[in-house]
Amino acid sequence: MSVETNSEQWLKGILNIYYNNFEHLMTILGSIIILTAGVVRAQMPLASYPQQRPHFNEIVAKTKTSPADDSILINAPQELGLIFPKDVHLVKLILRDESHEWVDFNFRYSPRKGDDFNWPLPGLKKSDYYTAEWAILEPNDRLIRGSFSFSFGEGAERPSLIRELEEMALRTRNGEDENTRFVTPPRTKIIIDRDPPVIDPPFTIRLDAGNPD
């Protein structure tokens, strides 16, 4: 009985030594891990993100036009001009009056990039206002559009005011008020001199066939 007791005491002593050494070892390892993480974090460079491209609204807002948008001129302009905040590919530029009749001023697409464009205009006839529409192509093939309007001559008014009055007249004619708004119905396709298609079922039941005995 005494031999077993001494053996148990000896075993407990060995286990206590190993436990104390293990606890001390784990404390040392924990300190080493914390110190190493701090060094790595101190040496790790801060993440840098590429600067985003300006939003297309900023490009449109910073573009200068000649004539200025919504301007009233004394005489018809002699040229049409665009100044962009950076070099761009100008792929579209048209000029039309309020009835959507185009004005030919020999605009042709050029593959060269630029930020300042000018075109001489022919003699413009009297109209309520004119609108120029342009489009540029970004390097990522994104199309950015913009427009500007102007009017000229005696008794001319701002294009924005004319369009607002036209919209109010249209809403009044359509019986709209503050709580309703007219929505243009979809176009209807009318087919003349053509019978509707006949779709046969996948099988046919013949009722006039004799019944088998």
Secondary structure, 3 states (H helix, E strand, C coil): CHHHHHHHHHHHHHHHHHHHHHHHHHHHHHHHHHHHHHHHHHHCCCCCCCCCCCCHHHHHHHCEEECCCCEEECCCCCEEEEEEEEEEEEEEEEEEECCCCECCCCCCCCCCCEEEEEEECCCCCCCCCEEEEEEEECCCCCEEEEEEEEEECCCCCCHHHHHHHHHHHHHHHCCCCCCCCCCCCCCCCCCCCCCCCCCCCCCCCCCCCCCCC
